[in-house]
Amino acid sequence: MQELSLPKIHPSAVIDDRCEIGPGTTIWHFCHVMSDCHIGQNCNLGQNVVVSPGVVLGNNVKVQNNVSVYTGVICEDDVFLGPSCVFTNVSNPRSAVPRRNQYEETLVKKGATIGANATIVCGHTIGRFAFIGAGAVVTHDVPDYALMVGNPARHTGWMSEFGHPLVFGDDRMAVCPESGDQYKLQEGKVVKVSL
C-alpha cells in the first residue's frame, strides 16, 4: 500500500484556522482555504482557488485554476471542477440584504465532472458521474451519468464512468469503449451493470 505524503502547500497560499487537509493534497499559488474546511486526501487545488468556510471536498477532488467553492458546496470523492467553473450559494442575492444565514446546499456526487466556465446554481444535486459540459448553466438537479450542455443546461445524453458517451442499443444496453463496463438504461435512469 502506497504511503501518502503530507500536504504540499505553496508559500503564496493562505490557509485559515481549523482546516483539515488530507495527506497527498497539493494546494498551488495564490489559493485561499478559509476556516472550518475539510479537504480530503490526494486533492489538487490549482492556482487562484478559493475554498469558503465549511466547504467539504472528498478524496481525489481536482479543482482547476480560478474556481471559488462557496459555503454550502459539498463535493464527494473523485469530483473534477474545471477551470473557472462557478458555484453560487444564494438564489436571490442583493448587496444591501444580508443573506449569510440563507446559504443553499449544492451536492456534487462521486465522480462528477463540471466543465470549464460552467455555472452551478445553488440548491441542486449533481448526480454520480454526471458530466456538465463547458459553459453550461445548471438550474436543476442532474441525474447520475447524465451529460448536460447549454444555457440553461439540458440533458443530451449519458456518460460512462470513464467519461465516454454511452450509445444505447435496442436492448437498452451500452458499453464504455475504454473500460468495457456495461450500462443499462431503465425507466429514464442509467445503472452500471455488475459483471
C-alpha positions as CSV (number, residue, x, y, z in Angstrom):
1,M,0.0,0.0,0.0
2,Q,1.4,3.4,-1.0
3,E,2.0,5.7,1.9
4,L,0.6,9.2,1.4
5,S,2.8,12.2,1.9
6,L,2.0,15.3,3.9
7,P,0.0,18.0,2.0
8,K,2.1,20.3,-0.2
9,I,1.1,24.0,0.2
10,H,2.7,26.7,-1.9
11,P,4.1,29.6,0.2
12,S,1.7,32.1,-1.5
13,A,-1.4,30.1,-0.4
14,V,-3.3,31.2,2.7
15,I,-4.7,28.5,4.9
16,D,-7.0,29.8,7.7
17,D,-7.6,28.2,11.2
18,R,-9.4,24.9,11.8
19,C,-8.9,23.5,8.3
20,E,-8.4,19.7,7.7
21,I,-6.2,19.0,4.7
22,G,-5.6,15.3,3.9
23,P,-2.3,13.7,3.0
24,G,-1.2,13.8,-0.6
25,T,-3.1,17.0,-1.3
26,T,-1.5,19.8,-3.2
27,I,-2.5,23.5,-2.9
28,W,-1.0,25.8,-5.5
29,H,-0.2,29.5,-5.9
30,F,-2.5,32.2,-4.5
31,C,-5.1,29.9,-3.1
32,H,-7.2,30.8,0.0
33,V,-8.6,28.0,2.1
34,M,-10.9,29.5,4.7
35,S,-11.8,28.3,8.2
36,D,-13.5,25.0,9.0
37,C,-13.0,23.4,5.6
38,H,-12.4,19.7,5.1
39,I,-10.2,18.8,2.1
40,G,-9.6,15.0,1.7
41,Q,-6.6,13.0,0.5
42,N,-4.9,13.4,-2.8
43,C,-6.8,16.5,-3.8
44,N,-5.3,19.2,-6.1
45,L,-6.3,22.9,-5.9
46,G,-4.9,24.8,-8.9
47,Q,-3.8,28.4,-8.9
48,N,-6.1,31.1,-7.5
49,V,-8.7,28.8,-5.9
50,V,-10.9,30.0,-3.0
51,V,-12.5,27.4,-0.7
52,S,-15.0,29.2,1.5
53,P,-15.8,28.4,5.2
54,G,-17.3,25.0,5.9
55,V,-16.8,23.5,2.4
56,V,-16.2,19.8,2.2
57,L,-14.1,18.3,-0.6
58,G,-13.8,14.5,-0.6
59,N,-10.7,12.5,-1.6
60,N,-9.1,12.9,-5.1
61,V,-11.0,16.1,-5.9
62,K,-9.4,18.1,-8.7
63,V,-10.1,21.9,-8.6
64,Q,-8.6,23.7,-11.6
65,N,-7.5,27.3,-11.7
66,N,-9.7,30.2,-10.8
67,V,-12.5,28.3,-9.1
68,S,-14.4,29.6,-6.0
69,V,-16.0,26.9,-4.0
70,Y,-18.5,28.7,-1.8
71,T,-20.0,27.8,1.6
72,G,-22.8,25.2,1.1
73,V,-20.9,23.2,-1.5
74,I,-20.1,19.6,-0.8
75,C,-18.0,17.6,-3.4
76,E,-17.8,13.8,-2.9
77,D,-14.7,11.7,-3.9
78,D,-13.2,11.9,-7.4
79,V,-15.0,15.1,-8.5
80,F,-13.4,17.3,-11.2
81,L,-14.1,21.0,-11.2
82,G,-12.9,22.6,-14.5
83,P,-11.1,25.9,-14.9
84,S,-13.2,29.0,-13.9
85,C,-16.4,27.0,-13.2
86,V,-18.8,28.9,-10.9
87,F,-20.9,27.9,-7.8
88,T,-23.5,30.2,-6.2
89,N,-24.9,29.8,-2.7
90,V,-27.8,32.2,-2.5
91,S,-30.7,32.2,-5.0
92,N,-31.6,35.8,-4.7
93,P,-28.5,37.8,-3.7
94,R,-28.7,41.6,-3.1
95,S,-25.8,43.6,-1.9
96,A,-27.8,45.5,0.6
97,V,-29.6,42.5,2.0
98,P,-27.6,40.2,4.3
99,R,-28.3,36.5,3.5
100,R,-25.5,34.7,5.2
101,N,-28.0,32.5,7.1
102,Q,-29.7,31.6,3.8
103,Y,-26.9,29.7,2.0
104,E,-28.3,26.7,0.0
105,E,-26.5,23.4,-0.3
106,T,-25.1,22.1,-3.5
107,L,-24.1,18.5,-3.6
108,V,-21.7,17.2,-6.3
109,K,-21.7,13.4,-6.1
110,K,-18.9,11.0,-6.6
111,G,-17.0,11.1,-9.9
112,A,-18.9,14.0,-11.4
113,T,-17.2,16.4,-13.8
114,I,-18.1,20.1,-14.1
115,G,-16.6,21.6,-17.3
116,A,-14.7,24.9,-17.7
117,N,-16.8,28.0,-17.2
118,A,-19.9,26.1,-16.2
119,T,-22.2,27.6,-13.6
120,I,-24.0,25.6,-11.0
121,V,-26.9,27.5,-9.5
122,C,-27.2,26.6,-5.8
123,G,-29.6,24.2,-4.1
124,H,-29.2,21.4,-6.6
125,T,-27.6,17.9,-6.7
126,I,-25.2,16.8,-9.5
127,G,-25.5,13.1,-9.8
128,R,-22.8,10.4,-9.7
129,F,-20.5,10.5,-12.7
130,A,-22.6,13.2,-14.3
131,F,-20.8,15.3,-16.9
132,I,-21.5,19.1,-17.1
133,G,-20.2,20.5,-20.4
134,A,-18.1,23.6,-20.7
135,G,-20.1,26.8,-20.2
136,A,-23.3,25.0,-19.2
137,V,-25.6,26.7,-16.7
138,V,-27.2,24.1,-14.4
139,T,-30.6,25.2,-12.9
140,H,-32.0,21.9,-11.6
141,D,-30.9,18.5,-10.3
142,V,-28.8,16.3,-12.6
143,P,-29.3,12.5,-12.8
144,D,-26.4,10.1,-12.4
145,Y,-24.3,9.6,-15.6
146,A,-26.2,12.5,-17.4
147,L,-24.5,14.7,-20.0
148,M,-25.7,18.3,-19.6
149,V,-24.9,21.1,-22.1
150,G,-26.1,24.6,-22.9
151,N,-27.8,27.6,-21.1
152,P,-29.9,26.6,-19.4
153,A,-28.3,23.1,-19.3
154,R,-30.3,20.4,-21.0
155,H,-29.9,16.7,-20.8
156,T,-28.4,15.5,-24.1
157,G,-27.1,12.0,-23.4
158,W,-25.3,9.7,-20.9
159,M,-21.6,9.3,-20.0
160,S,-19.6,6.4,-18.7
161,E,-17.5,6.5,-15.5
162,F,-14.5,6.9,-17.8
163,G,-16.1,9.9,-19.5
164,H,-17.2,8.5,-22.8
165,P,-20.7,9.0,-24.4
166,L,-22.9,5.9,-23.9
167,V,-24.8,4.7,-27.0
168,F,-27.7,2.5,-26.1
169,G,-28.9,-0.2,-28.5
170,D,-32.4,-1.7,-28.8
171,D,-31.7,-3.8,-25.8
172,R,-31.1,-0.6,-23.8
173,M,-27.6,-1.6,-23.1
174,A,-24.3,0.3,-23.7
175,V,-20.6,-0.5,-23.3
176,C,-17.9,2.0,-22.4
177,P,-15.3,1.8,-25.2
178,E,-12.4,2.4,-22.7
179,S,-13.3,0.3,-19.7
180,G,-15.6,-2.3,-21.2
181,D,-18.1,-1.6,-18.4
182,Q,-21.7,-2.2,-19.3
183,Y,-24.6,0.1,-18.6
184,K,-28.4,-0.3,-18.7
185,L,-31.0,2.4,-19.4
186,Q,-34.1,1.7,-17.4
187,E,-37.0,3.9,-16.6
188,G,-35.1,7.0,-17.7
189,K,-32.1,6.2,-15.5
190,V,-28.7,4.7,-16.2
191,V,-27.2,2.0,-14.0
192,K,-23.9,0.3,-14.3
193,V,-24.3,-3.5,-14.7
194,S,-22.1,-5.7,-12.5
195,L,-20.4,-8.5,-14.3
